[in-house]
């Protein structure tokens, strides 16, 4: 009898805990999120897309909002001038979910590409650069590094010397 009484005393506590817990939902809710740089700084004017016409742009504080989004798993894609692009799978299953995306300045990516080129890792450099094609293909610096990779992947001694000289000349190219 004492055990039953004790169980009845704990029942309201259990109900209260369960009601406070986040529950999955099947309808639509507002999806909020934030895009930030490597040190937590907000990234403004960054385009975020969940597909199916669910696209928005970040505000000055790096925040974005999609007012009515159905619950589910999405591949979020983002791109912005001067920043690396992102592609990440996210689950929007809770009305209080916040999507956080961290990106880096495109200049940092180009430095990694250059380091890989200097190490002779041309395929790896190309893989990194390809991820940025959709948002940076028009950039002169992107085009420069793509040309360098193309030449390096079909090397001849003369070409390699020219590439090396050009890379050194244009190292301080506008970023």
N, CA, C and O atoms as a DFTB+ gen file, in Angstrom:
700 C
 N C O
     1  1       0.814      -1.184       0.000
     2  2       0.000       0.000       0.000
     3  2       0.867       1.260       0.000
     4  3       0.541       2.239      -0.673
     5  1       1.983       1.237       0.763
     6  2       2.883       2.385       0.816
     7  2       3.518       2.642      -0.553
     8  3       3.726       3.788      -0.950
     9  1       3.821       1.563      -1.260
    10  2       4.406       1.713      -2.599
    11  2       3.413       2.371      -3.548
    12  3       3.784       3.229      -4.350
    13  1       2.173       1.972      -3.455
    14  2       1.135       2.541      -4.311
    15  2       0.945       4.025      -3.995
    16  3       0.778       4.838      -4.904
    17  1       0.969       4.370      -2.730
    18  2       0.810       5.752      -2.321
    19  2       1.989       6.587      -2.832
    20  3       1.807       7.704      -3.316
    21  1       3.166       6.047      -2.721
    22  2       4.376       6.740      -3.188
    23  2       4.318       6.944      -4.708
    24  3       4.690       8.010      -5.197
    25  1       3.863       5.953      -5.447
    26  2       3.709       6.037      -6.895
    27  2       2.711       7.131      -7.273
    28  3       2.941       7.888      -8.216
    29  1       1.607       7.210      -6.538
    30  2       0.606       8.242      -6.796
    31  2       1.147       9.641      -6.499
    32  3       0.758      10.613      -7.146
    33  1       2.040       9.736      -5.527
    34  2       2.660      11.022      -5.213
    35  2       3.621      11.464      -6.337
    36  3       3.737      12.654      -6.629
    37  1       4.292      10.505      -6.949
    38  2       5.251      10.818      -8.010
    39  2       4.598      11.030      -9.371
    40  3       5.207      11.633     -10.255
    41  1       3.405      10.559      -9.553
    42  2       2.714      10.657     -10.833
    43  2       2.566      12.109     -11.324
    44  3       2.869      12.369     -12.488
    45  1       2.123      13.051     -10.509
    46  2       2.029      14.439     -10.987
    47  2       3.381      15.002     -11.430
    48  3       3.449      15.766     -12.393
    49  1       4.439      14.634     -10.742
    50  2       5.773      15.092     -11.106
    51  2       6.164      14.544     -12.481
    52  3       6.719      15.268     -13.308
    53  1       5.877      13.288     -12.716
    54  2       6.177      12.667     -13.992
    55  2       5.380      13.327     -15.122
    56  3       5.926      13.594     -16.193
    57  1       4.112      13.587     -14.888
    58  2       3.263      14.245     -15.891
    59  2       3.801      15.644     -16.189
    60  3       3.841      16.061     -17.347
    61  1       4.211      16.363     -15.157
    62  2       4.740      17.707     -15.342
    63  2       6.040      17.673     -16.150
    64  3       6.236      18.512     -17.030
    65  1       6.914      16.737     -15.873
    66  2       8.166      16.621     -16.612
    67  2       7.913      16.306     -18.081
    68  3       8.547      16.886     -18.963
    69  1       7.005      15.405     -18.340
    70  2       6.697      15.038     -19.716
    71  2       6.036      16.181     -20.474
    72  3       6.276      16.347     -21.670
    73  1       5.221      16.958     -19.811
    74  2       4.556      18.074     -20.495
    75  2       5.545      19.188     -20.808
    76  3       5.324      19.948     -21.751
    77  1       6.620      19.308     -20.051
    78  2       7.634      20.327     -20.309
    79  2       8.601      19.890     -21.403
    80  3       9.257      20.728     -22.023
    81  1       8.692      18.624     -21.638
    82  2       9.617      18.120     -22.642
    83  2       9.152      18.547     -24.028
    84  3       7.956      18.662     -24.295
    85  1      10.111      18.776     -24.886
    86  2       9.811      19.145     -26.261
    87  2       9.180      17.946     -26.968
    88  3       9.654      16.819     -26.833
    89  1       8.136      18.189     -27.702
    90  2       7.487      17.094     -28.419
    91  2       7.612      17.314     -29.907
    92  3       7.584      18.448     -30.387
    93  1       7.750      16.217     -30.637
    94  2       7.811      16.302     -32.088
    95  2       6.451      16.712     -32.600
    96  3       5.423      16.421     -31.990
    97  1       6.463      17.404     -33.747
    98  2       5.198      17.834     -34.300
    99  2       5.119      17.404     -35.768
   100  3       6.136      17.092     -36.388
   101  1       3.938      17.392     -36.298
   102  2       3.732      16.948     -37.672
   103  2       3.242      18.078     -38.565
   104  3       3.130      17.895     -39.777
   105  1       2.954      19.220     -38.006
   106  2       2.399      20.328     -38.788
   107  2       3.447      21.276     -39.304
   108  3       4.539      20.866     -39.697
   109  1       3.104      22.561     -39.300
   110  2       4.010      23.608     -39.757
   111  2       4.325      24.549     -38.602
   112  3       3.505      24.759     -37.708
   113  1       5.513      25.102     -38.640
   114  2       5.924      26.068     -37.627
   115  2       6.978      26.978     -38.239
   116  3       7.502      26.697     -39.317
   117  1       7.282      28.055     -37.559
   118  2       8.326      28.972     -38.022
   119  2       9.689      28.360     -37.756
   120  3       9.961      27.870     -36.660
   121  1      10.532      28.393     -38.759
   122  2      11.906      27.913     -38.620
   123  2      12.808      29.130     -38.516
   124  3      12.816      29.979     -39.407
   125  1      13.553      29.216     -37.451
   126  2      14.496      30.320     -37.275
   127  2      15.907      29.768     -37.279
   128  3      16.135      28.587     -37.018
   129  1      16.840      30.641     -37.577
   130  2      18.228      30.207     -37.580
   131  2      19.166      31.379     -37.622
   132  3      18.753      32.537     -37.685
   133  1      20.448      31.051     -37.587
   134  2      21.483      32.079     -37.581
   135  2      22.671      31.576     -38.370
   136  3      23.041      30.405     -38.287
   137  1      23.265      32.474     -39.134
   138  2      24.498      32.188     -39.856
   139  2      25.577      33.058     -39.237
   140  3      25.411      34.270     -39.101
   141  1      26.684      32.430     -38.862
   142  2      27.772      33.191     -38.242
   143  2      29.110      32.784     -38.836
   144  3      29.257      31.712     -39.423
   145  1      30.078      33.670     -38.664
   146  2      31.439      33.428     -39.132
   147  2      32.200      32.589     -38.124
   148  3      31.621      32.142     -37.133
   149  1      33.482      32.365     -38.355
   150  2      34.276      31.481     -37.498
   151  2      34.434      31.948     -36.050
   152  3      34.749      31.147     -35.170
   153  1      34.217      33.230     -35.805
   154  2      34.351      33.760     -34.442
   155  2      33.001      34.179     -33.861
   156  3      32.939      34.931     -32.889
   157  1      31.923      33.682     -34.468
   158  2      30.585      33.982     -33.964
   159  2      29.980      35.264     -34.490
   160  3      28.867      35.624     -34.105
   161  1      30.689      35.964     -35.365
   162  2      30.157      37.213     -35.907
   163  2      29.004      36.926     -36.867
   164  3      29.051      35.948     -37.613
   165  1      27.970      37.768     -36.855
   166  2      26.821      37.543     -37.736
   167  2      27.186      37.749     -39.205
   168  3      28.004      38.607     -39.540
   169  1      26.574      36.957     -40.068
   170  2      26.797      37.063     -41.506
   171  2      25.510      37.582     -42.137
   172  3      24.478      36.911     -42.125
   173  1      25.592      38.787     -42.684
   174  2      24.430      39.444     -43.283
   175  2      24.334      39.115     -44.772
   176  3      25.346      38.857     -45.423
   177  1      23.106      39.125     -45.308
   178  2      22.829      38.900     -46.728
   179  2      23.305      37.541     -47.226
   180  3      23.756      37.415     -48.365
   181  1      23.207      36.546     -46.391
   182  2      23.581      35.172     -46.754
   183  2      22.297      34.439     -47.125
   184  3      21.356      34.397     -46.332
   185  1      22.251      33.869     -48.310
   186  2      21.042      33.192     -48.786
   187  2      20.986      31.771     -48.219
   188  3      21.938      31.001     -48.339
   189  1      19.855      31.446     -47.603
   190  2      19.636      30.129     -47.001
   191  2      18.425      29.492     -47.673
   192  3      17.360      30.102     -47.764
   193  1      18.603      28.255     -48.142
   194  2      17.521      27.569     -48.835
   195  2      17.325      26.165     -48.283
   196  3      18.282      25.413     -48.097
   197  1      16.070      25.829     -48.025
   198  2      15.714      24.484     -47.584
   199  2      15.080      23.699     -48.737
   200  3      14.581      22.592     -48.536
   201  1      15.102      24.273     -49.940
   202  2      14.493      23.645     -51.109
   203  2      13.004      23.926     -51.155
   204  3      12.454      24.550     -50.248
   205  1      12.361      23.470     -52.201
   206  2      10.910      23.610     -52.371
   207  2      10.427      25.046     -52.188
   208  3       9.339      25.264     -51.655
   209  1      11.209      26.019     -52.618
   210  2      10.807      27.417     -52.501
   211  2      10.980      28.015     -51.122
   212  3      10.565      29.151     -50.889
   213  1      11.573      27.292     -50.216
   214  2      11.795      27.780     -48.852
   215  2      13.174      28.438     -48.780
   216  3      14.146      27.827     -48.334
   217  1      13.238      29.687     -49.224
   218  2      14.498      30.413     -49.294
   219  2      14.342      31.761     -48.609
   220  3      13.286      32.389     -48.686
   221  1      15.399      32.200     -47.941
   222  2      15.395      33.487     -47.264
   223  2      16.821      34.032     -47.232
   224  3      17.761      33.356     -47.652
   225  1      16.977      35.260     -46.731
   226  2      18.278      35.917     -46.632
   227  2      18.452      36.405     -45.200
   228  3      17.497      36.876     -44.583
   229  1      19.662      36.295     -44.671
   230  2      19.922      36.716     -43.293
   231  2      19.892      38.233     -43.155
   232  3      20.208      38.972     -44.088
   233  1      19.509      38.665     -41.981
   234  2      19.475      40.094     -41.626
   235  2      20.851      40.502     -41.083
   236  3      21.781      39.695     -41.067
   237  1      20.972      41.747     -40.643
   238  2      22.239      42.267     -40.123
   239  2      22.760      41.461     -38.931
   240  3      23.970      41.387     -38.715
   241  1      21.857      40.861     -38.162
   242  2      22.273      40.078     -36.995
   243  2      22.541      38.617     -37.336
   244  3      22.777      37.804     -36.442
   245  1      22.506      38.275     -38.635
   246  2      22.777      36.911     -39.077
   247  2      21.581      35.978     -38.967
   248  3      21.677      34.798     -39.305
   249  1      20.450      36.505     -38.494
   250  2      19.268      35.678     -38.277
   251  2      18.429      35.564     -39.552
   252  3      18.418      36.461     -40.395
   253  1      17.727      34.429     -39.667
   254  2      16.769      34.249     -40.748
   255  2      15.520      33.581     -40.206
   256  3      15.533      32.983     -39.130
   257  1      14.436      33.692     -40.971
   258  2      13.148      33.133     -40.561
   259  2      12.410      32.620     -41.789
   260  3      12.311      33.312     -42.802
   261  1      11.898      31.413     -41.688
   262  2      10.965      30.888     -42.686
   263  2       9.677      30.662     -41.912
   264  3       9.612      29.771     -41.065
   265  1       8.635      31.470     -42.194
   266  2       7.437      31.504     -41.348
   267  2       6.646      30.203     -41.241
   268  3       6.167      29.871     -40.157
   269  1       6.498      29.466     -42.323
   270  2       5.719      28.233     -42.254
   271  2       6.467      27.111     -42.951
   272  3       6.487      27.015     -44.178
   273  1       7.077      26.270     -42.139
   274  2       7.847      25.162     -42.680
   275  2       7.318      23.871     -42.080
   276  3       7.089      23.782     -40.874
   277  1       7.130      22.888     -42.919
   278  2       6.641      21.597     -42.447
   279  2       7.744      20.848     -41.719
   280  3       8.927      20.996     -42.027
   281  1       7.338      20.048     -40.754
   282  2       8.287      19.213     -40.034
   283  2       8.941      18.245     -41.010
   284  3       8.313      17.809     -41.974
   285  1      10.201      17.911     -40.760
   286  2      10.881      16.943     -41.610
   287  2      12.377      17.145     -41.629
   288  3      12.920      17.986     -40.912
   289  1      13.034      16.359     -42.464
   290  2      14.478      16.441     -42.648
   291  2      14.751      17.168     -43.957
   292  3      14.155      16.855     -44.988
   293  1      15.651      18.135     -43.909
   294  2      15.958      18.966     -45.064
   295  2      17.467      19.033     -45.283
   296  3      18.256      18.847     -44.356
   297  1      17.847      19.302     -46.526
   298  2      19.228      19.643     -46.830
   299  2      19.246      21.150     -47.017
   300  3      18.756      21.674     -48.017
   301  1      19.816      21.833     -46.043
   302  2      19.884      23.291     -46.113
   303  2      21.146      23.662     -46.886
   304  3      22.226      23.123     -46.647
   305  1      20.978      24.595     -47.817
   306  2      22.099      25.086     -48.611
   307  2      22.182      26.589     -48.415
   308  3      21.166      27.280     -48.355
   309  1      23.403      27.080     -48.317
   310  2      23.588      28.504     -48.134
   311  2      24.752      29.016     -48.951
   312  3      25.719      28.300     -49.208
   313  1      24.641      30.279     -49.357
   314  2      25.727      30.909     -50.088
   315  2      25.649      32.415     -49.899
   316  3      24.578      32.985     -49.690
   317  1      26.813      33.038     -49.978
   318  2      26.860      34.479     -49.817
   319  2      28.178      35.030     -50.320
   320  3      29.221      34.395     -50.166
   321  1      28.135      36.181     -50.906
   322  2      29.328      36.826     -51.449
   323  2      30.354      37.045     -50.346
   324  3      30.054      37.631     -49.306
   325  1      31.564      36.567     -50.589
   326  2      32.653      36.736     -49.626
   327  2      32.710      35.651     -48.565
   328  3      33.603      35.653     -47.718
   329  1      31.765      34.726     -48.609
   330  2      31.706      33.646     -47.612
   331  2      31.643      32.296     -48.311
   332  3      31.191      32.196     -49.451
   333  1      32.099      31.267     -47.620
   334  2      32.005      29.927     -48.178
   335  2      30.550      29.480     -48.199
   336  3      29.729      29.960     -47.418
   337  1      30.247      28.564     -49.093
   338  2      28.893      28.020     -49.131
   339  2      28.811      26.851     -48.151
   340  3      29.821      26.342     -47.666
   341  1      27.578      26.449     -47.880
   342  2      27.363      25.379     -46.908
   343  2      26.234      24.484     -47.408
   344  3      25.295      24.934     -48.064
   345  1      26.358      23.217     -47.080
   346  2      25.298      22.256     -47.355
   347  2      25.276      21.311     -46.159
   348  3      26.276      20.674     -45.828
   349  1      24.119      21.237     -45.523
   350  2      24.039      20.489     -44.269
   351  2      22.646      19.892     -44.122
   352  3      21.647      20.549     -44.417
   353  1      22.583      18.661     -43.672
   354  2      21.278      18.046     -43.411
   355  2      20.820      18.450     -42.010
   356  3      21.572      18.336     -41.043
   357  1      19.589      18.919     -41.918
   358  2      19.027      19.321     -40.630
   359  2      17.651      18.697     -40.458
   360  3      16.941      18.439     -41.431
   361  1      17.291      18.461     -39.214
   362  2      15.961      17.960     -38.900
   363  2      15.161      19.081     -38.260
   364  3      15.576      19.668     -37.261
   365  1      14.021      19.366     -38.843
   366  2      13.115      20.357     -38.291
   367  2      11.943      19.566     -37.721
   368  3      10.950      19.314     -38.405
   369  1      12.081      19.182     -36.455
   370  2      11.091      18.286     -35.843
   371  2      10.519      18.840     -34.551
   372  3       9.738      18.174     -33.870
   373  1      10.907      20.045     -34.221
   374  2      10.479      20.610     -32.955
   375  2      10.144      22.086     -33.166
   376  3      10.885      22.793     -33.849
   377  1       9.085      22.538     -32.614
   378  2       8.672      23.936     -32.798
   379  2       9.699      24.932     -32.262
   380  3       9.658      26.111     -32.615
   381  1      10.598      24.481     -31.433
   382  2      11.608      25.373     -30.861
   383  2      12.993      25.130     -31.453
   384  3      13.988      25.551     -30.864
   385  1      13.082      24.467     -32.592
   386  2      14.376      24.198     -33.218
   387  2      14.967      25.472     -33.810
   388  3      14.253      26.304     -34.371
   389  1      16.260      25.607     -33.677
   390  2      16.985      26.718     -34.287
   391  2      18.098      26.116     -35.127
   392  3      18.859      25.273     -34.650
   393  1      18.191      26.546     -36.370
   394  2      19.211      26.054     -37.276
   395  2      20.401      27.008     -37.207
   396  3      20.252      28.210     -37.424
   397  1      21.575      26.471     -36.907
   398  2      22.783      27.286     -36.830
   399  2      23.761      26.839     -37.917
   400  3      24.047      25.650     -38.055
   401  1      24.263      27.790     -38.675
   402  2      25.224      27.504     -39.732
   403  2      26.463      28.358     -39.511
   404  3      26.362      29.567     -39.301
   405  1      27.624      27.729     -39.558
   406  2      28.866      28.481     -39.427
   407  2      29.597      28.424     -40.762
   408  3      29.762      27.354     -41.347
   409  1      30.029      29.576     -41.231
   410  2      30.731      29.695     -42.502
   411  2      32.052      30.411     -42.264
   412  3      32.290      30.958     -41.187
   413  1      32.902      30.401     -43.274
   414  2      34.179      31.097     -43.137
   415  2      34.362      32.057     -44.307
   416  3      33.751      31.882     -45.362
   417  1      35.196      33.062     -44.122
   418  2      35.459      33.981     -45.232
   419  2      36.058      33.208     -46.404
   420  3      36.844      32.281     -46.209
   421  1      35.689      33.589     -47.603
   422  2      36.170      32.893     -48.803
   423  2      37.694      32.992     -48.912
   424  3      38.330      32.100     -49.473
   425  1      38.281      34.058     -48.386
   426  2      39.741      34.220     -48.434
   427  2      40.440      33.069     -47.714
   428  3      41.494      32.619     -48.163
   429  1      39.876      32.585     -46.610
   430  2      40.472      31.467     -45.879
   431  2      40.443      30.195     -46.727
   432  3      41.377      29.394     -46.686
   433  1      39.377      30.017     -47.486
   434  2      39.281      28.857     -48.363
   435  2      40.349      28.935     -49.456
   436  3      41.006      27.938     -49.757
   437  1      40.520      30.107     -50.042
   438  2      41.535      30.255     -51.087
   439  2      42.939      30.011     -50.534
   440  3      43.798      29.492     -51.247
   441  1      43.180      30.371     -49.299
   442  2      44.484      30.092     -48.695
   443  2      44.707      28.586     -48.562
   444  3      45.819      28.101     -48.769
   445  1      43.649      27.846     -48.215
   446  2      43.765      26.381     -48.138
   447  2      44.021      25.787     -49.523
   448  3      44.832      24.872     -49.671
   449  1      43.324      26.312     -50.538
   450  2      43.534      25.840     -51.915
   451  2      44.985      26.075     -52.320
   452  3      45.632      25.188     -52.876
   453  1      45.485      27.256     -52.042
   454  2      46.870      27.570     -52.404
   455  2      47.852      26.653     -51.686
   456  3      48.819      26.188     -52.289
   457  1      47.618      26.393     -50.431
   458  2      48.488      25.492     -49.670
   459  2      48.491      24.083     -50.275
   460  3      49.539      23.446     -50.384
   461  1      47.313      23.611     -50.661
   462  2      47.224      22.292     -51.295
   463  2      47.955      22.279     -52.640
   464  3      48.620      21.299     -52.976
   465  1      47.833      23.360     -53.405
   466  2      48.531      23.444     -54.683
   467  2      50.041      23.401     -54.484
   468  3      50.748      22.713     -55.221
   469  1      50.532      24.130     -53.498
   470  2      51.971      24.140     -53.214
   471  2      52.462      22.763     -52.775
   472  3      53.629      22.421     -52.964
   473  1      51.558      21.977     -52.188
   474  2      51.914      20.620     -51.742
   475  2      51.717      19.587     -52.840
   476  3      52.005      18.406     -52.640
   477  1      51.229      20.021     -54.000
   478  2      51.014      19.092     -55.102
   479  2      49.725      18.294     -54.997
   480  3      49.542      17.321     -55.728
   481  1      48.839      18.685     -54.110
   482  2      47.569      17.971     -53.912
   483  2      46.484      18.639     -54.759
   484  3      45.564      19.261     -54.227
   485  1      46.601      18.504     -56.062
   486  2      45.734      19.217     -57.009
   487  2      44.285      18.749     -56.947
   488  3      43.367      19.566     -57.009
   489  1      44.075      17.446     -56.827
   490  2      42.697      16.939     -56.771
   491  2      41.967      17.439     -55.529
   492  3      40.793      17.805     -55.599
   493  1      42.661      17.456     -54.394
   494  2      42.050      17.955     -53.163
   495  2      41.723      19.443     -53.272
   496  3      40.675      19.893     -52.810
   497  1      42.633      20.201     -53.889
   498  2      42.391      21.631     -54.095
   499  2      41.171      21.833     -54.984
   500  3      40.348      22.712     -54.730
   501  1      41.060      21.014     -56.027
   502  2      39.916      21.130     -56.930
   503  2      38.607      20.779     -56.221
   504  3      37.590      21.437     -56.440
   505  1      38.629      19.751     -55.377
   506  2      37.419      19.371     -54.629
   507  2      36.928      20.511     -53.748
   508  3      35.729      20.782     -53.690
   509  1      37.847      21.176     -53.066
   510  2      37.470      22.301     -52.208
   511  2      36.908      23.440     -53.052
   512  3      35.895      24.040     -52.694
   513  1      37.559      23.734     -54.161
   514  2      37.125      24.839     -55.017
   515  2      35.770      24.556     -55.657
   516  3      34.949      25.465     -55.783
   517  1      35.523      23.319     -56.060
   518  2      34.246      22.958     -56.704
   519  2      33.047      23.246     -55.815
   520  3      31.981      23.612     -56.312
   521  1      33.206      23.087     -54.511
   522  2      32.099      23.337     -53.579
   523  2      31.661      24.796     -53.602
   524  3      30.537      25.117     -53.215
   525  1      32.537      25.669     -54.049
   526  2      32.242      27.103     -54.059
   527  2      31.800      27.620     -55.420
   528  3      31.533      28.812     -55.572
   529  1      31.721      26.738     -56.410
   530  2      31.425      27.175     -57.775
   531  2      30.104      27.928     -57.887
   532  3      30.037      28.958     -58.558
   533  1      29.069      27.436     -57.249
   534  2      27.750      28.055     -57.416
   535  2      27.699      29.494     -56.921
   536  3      26.970      30.311     -57.483
   537  1      28.456      29.815     -55.888
   538  2      28.356      31.175     -55.354
   539  2      29.552      32.061     -55.684
   540  3      29.501      33.267     -55.443
   541  1      30.618      31.498     -56.225
   542  2      31.812      32.315     -56.448
   543  2      32.425      32.176     -57.838
   544  3      33.502      32.721     -58.078
   545  1      31.783      31.472     -58.752
   546  2      32.353      31.217     -60.075
   547  2      32.660      32.495     -60.843
   548  3      33.541      32.499     -61.703
   549  1      31.952      33.575     -60.552
   550  2      32.186      34.839     -61.260
   551  2      33.365      35.619     -60.683
   552  3      33.835      36.574     -61.301
   553  1      33.838      35.229     -59.525
   554  2      34.958      35.914     -58.881
   555  2      36.250      35.692     -59.677
   556  3      36.541      34.572     -60.096
   557  1      37.016      36.759     -59.879
   558  2      38.281      36.643     -60.601
   559  2      39.262      35.744     -59.854
   560  3      40.031      35.007     -60.471
   561  1      39.233      35.806     -58.551
   562  2      40.132      34.965     -57.769
   563  2      39.751      33.486     -57.901
   564  3      40.624      32.626     -58.016
   565  1      38.459      33.198     -57.883
   566  2      38.000      31.819     -58.098
   567  2      38.483      31.326     -59.465
   568  3      39.018      30.223     -59.576
   569  1      38.295      32.137     -60.495
   570  2      38.701      31.762     -61.847
   571  2      40.209      31.565     -61.939
   572  3      40.686      30.665     -62.630
   573  1      40.955      32.415     -61.237
   574  2      42.409      32.281     -61.224
   575  2      42.810      30.916     -60.654
   576  3      43.590      30.188     -61.269
   577  1      42.282      30.577     -59.492
   578  2      42.655      29.302     -58.878
   579  2      42.172      28.114     -59.716
   580  3      42.840      27.080     -59.754
   581  1      41.048      28.243     -60.371
   582  2      40.580      27.163     -61.239
   583  2      41.541      26.965     -62.414
   584  3      41.825      25.831     -62.801
   585  1      42.045      28.075     -62.984
   586  2      43.027      27.964     -64.075
   587  2      44.313      27.312     -63.580
   588  3      44.896      26.480     -64.276
   589  1      44.754      27.682     -62.395
   590  2      45.973      27.100     -61.841
   591  2      45.788      25.596     -61.659
   592  3      46.671      24.812     -62.009
   593  1      44.662      25.200     -61.122
   594  2      44.393      23.769     -60.930
   595  2      44.368      23.039     -62.271
   596  3      44.941      21.958     -62.407
   597  1      43.705      23.632     -63.254
   598  2      43.642      23.006     -64.583
   599  2      45.036      22.774     -65.151
   600  3      45.332      21.697     -65.668
   601  1      45.888      23.790     -65.051
   602  2      47.258      23.642     -65.552
   603  2      48.031      22.598     -64.755
   604  3      48.775      21.801     -65.327
   605  1      47.860      22.604     -63.469
   606  2      48.611      21.676     -62.626
   607  2      48.211      20.217     -62.869
   608  3      49.028      19.308     -62.726
   609  1      46.980      20.014     -63.229
   610  2      46.525      18.641     -63.453
   611  2      46.997      18.085     -64.793
   612  3      46.904      16.878     -65.015
   613  1      47.494      18.919     -65.678
   614  2      48.091      18.447     -66.929
   615  2      49.456      19.124     -67.067
   616  3      49.668      19.943     -67.961
   617  1      50.384      18.765     -66.161
   618  2      51.636      19.519     -66.069
   619  2      52.648      19.206     -67.184
   620  3      52.715      18.102     -67.724
   621  1      53.402      20.214     -67.478
   622  2      54.629      20.088     -68.252
   623  2      55.605      20.997     -67.510
   624  3      55.184      21.892     -66.777
   625  1      56.860      20.781     -67.689
   626  2      57.838      21.572     -66.930
   627  2      57.676      23.066     -67.196
   628  3      57.750      23.870     -66.267
   629  1      57.456      23.444     -68.448
   630  2      57.302      24.855     -68.799
   631  2      56.046      25.446     -68.165
   632  3      56.072      26.550     -67.622
   633  1      54.947      24.694     -68.243
   634  2      53.688      25.164     -67.656
   635  2      53.837      25.342     -66.147
   636  3      53.394      26.344     -65.586
   637  1      54.454      24.377     -65.505
   638  2      54.597      24.439     -64.050
   639  2      55.415      25.667     -63.640
   640  3      55.094      26.327     -62.651
   641  1      56.465      25.971     -64.395
   642  2      57.271      27.140     -64.082
   643  2      56.438      28.415     -64.228
   644  3      56.500      29.303     -63.377
   645  1      55.656      28.502     -65.318
   646  2      54.808      29.673     -65.540
   647  2      53.759      29.806     -64.441
   648  3      53.508      30.903     -63.943
   649  1      53.161      28.703     -64.073
   650  2      52.133      28.717     -63.023
   651  2      52.734      29.189     -61.706
   652  3      52.162      30.021     -61.002
   653  1      53.891      28.642     -61.393
   654  2      54.543      29.004     -60.142
   655  2      54.865      30.501     -60.121
   656  3      54.643      31.175     -59.115
   657  1      55.388      31.013     -61.232
   658  2      55.710      32.440     -61.302
   659  2      54.445      33.293     -61.197
   660  3      54.419      34.292     -60.479
   661  1      53.399      32.889     -61.920
   662  2      52.147      33.654     -61.907
   663  2      51.522      33.635     -60.508
   664  3      51.007      34.648     -60.036
   665  1      51.573      32.481     -59.859
   666  2      51.019      32.362     -58.513
   667  2      51.742      33.307     -57.557
   668  3      51.114      33.957     -56.722
   669  1      53.048      33.376     -57.685
   670  2      53.820      34.261     -56.815
   671  2      53.510      35.727     -57.115
   672  3      53.432      36.544     -56.198
   673  1      53.333      36.067     -58.398
   674  2      53.005      37.442     -58.768
   675  2      51.633      37.855     -58.259
   676  3      51.450      38.967     -57.766
   677  1      50.668      36.943     -58.386
   678  2      49.289      37.271     -58.085
   679  2      48.885      36.868     -56.668
   680  3      47.699      36.889     -56.338
   681  1      49.830      36.512     -55.849
   682  2      49.530      36.079     -54.476
   683  2      48.730      37.118     -53.728
   684  3      47.851      36.776     -52.937
   685  1      49.018      38.364     -53.964
   686  2      48.307      39.436     -53.272
   687  2      47.128      39.936     -54.107
   688  3      46.697      41.080     -53.965
   689  1      46.622      39.081     -54.965
   690  2      45.464      39.392     -55.802
   691  2      44.308      39.779     -54.923
   692  3      44.204      39.298     -53.795
   693  1      43.430      40.640     -55.409
   694  2      42.289      41.137     -54.635
   695  2      41.435      39.981     -54.097
   696  3      40.956      39.137     -54.856
   697  1      41.258      39.964     -52.784
   698  2      40.436      38.925     -52.138
   699  2      39.128      39.496     -51.725
   700  3      38.293      38.785     -51.165
